[in-house]
Amino acid sequence: MINNPSVLNIDPNLKSWIPYSEDSDFPIQNLPLGVFSRNQDPKKLCSIIGDQIIDLSSLAGLSEALGISNSFFTNNSLNPLMAHGKATLRNIRRYLSEVFSTQNLNRASFEKSLIPRQQVELHLPIQCGDYTDFYSSKEHATNVGIMFRDPANALLPNWLHLPVGYHGRASSIVVSGTPVVRPAGQIVSKDGEPPIYSKSRQLDFELEMAFVVGKGNDLAHPIPLSQTKEHIHGLMLFNDWSARDIQKWEYVPLGPFLGKNFCSTISPWLIDLDALEPFAVENPIQDPQPLDYLHQTGKNNYNIELEVLLNGHPISHSNTKYLYWSMFQQLAHHTVNGCNMRIGDICASGTISGPTPNSYGSMLELAWKGTKPITLPDGSTRVFLQDGDQLELKAFAQGNGFRIGFGECKGTIVS
Ligand code: CA
């Protein structure tokens, strides 16, 4: 049995005997968890270094070192493993960092568990019962307020006092690579005229970061802000596809519904908060100071660079450090009324827009409500997404000589 470390910070100078380049998303300091299958075999849990999938179910000595049954690793989701507790998850990363480090000269027995990335299919790694979407970027909320309400009062009165959110739909969260079918619904094509039934003409993306609940809370037992970190296992990249025309007609007065719940794309790897801890930064200053249950100090945001590519062409660069409300405040607020969270629940940040026009996290803002079309290298322009377009989100925290990357989060629009 390995000793339980309180926090696992893998030495930034550690090297692996598995080769990878400095710009790989998956150095030995990352060690995310995922679910894979090969050919017609059942799904199993894995990690990754460079472009080598690590089959945890066959990794020599792992279940013995952890003192748990190997059946945890022949599972089709990470939920049972997360239920086992953070100490077990930390010990997995510790074990992987030891056996795949260059300091380990006994490599043959571990090489047998490596599979090239291109030989496997990656799946949604968690079983998600509930999904909540926040609205925590001040820049995004301000931009939307300017476009659709009043430039002088862009933020609604509650926004600076609580992390605004809505309950989304978990059933339509899909793993990266799944085609995105253009939704149909009620739209009003001309102001003042009755609605028509139509395919959406204003299909958009939303650049978001999601956290995954690794430890639940009982009904009527809120999670205090000081304990929220113990309840969050890690982060995943999230695209909250949005049909703006459906959304615009339906959202009053109860908020987003069919304009959002037709599909959300998530990246296949769960990035451990421990791996991101060296990249923690302070939040933007919160003024007015929030109520006591949301009052935080220290470093509660992360410096994670974000990029958006449309048909391979970069159209936006942002960063999770711009988020006004931290994920810890989001979780404390979500449970302050006694709402119970369960293992595998996903909470997304809301669109992460930065302060400048090249850092906006949606087509709505990048093309400013259709008034500033984006020009692509082939000369074509976009104000919203067209059929056949591929939209990809990328994210990484840059270390010295390595980066903690999130893998791909992409989808192609089909009619
Ligand atoms: Ca959203």
Residues whose N, C-alpha, C, O or C-beta is under 5 A from the ligand:
A	BS01	CA	D133 F134 E206 D240 G350 T351
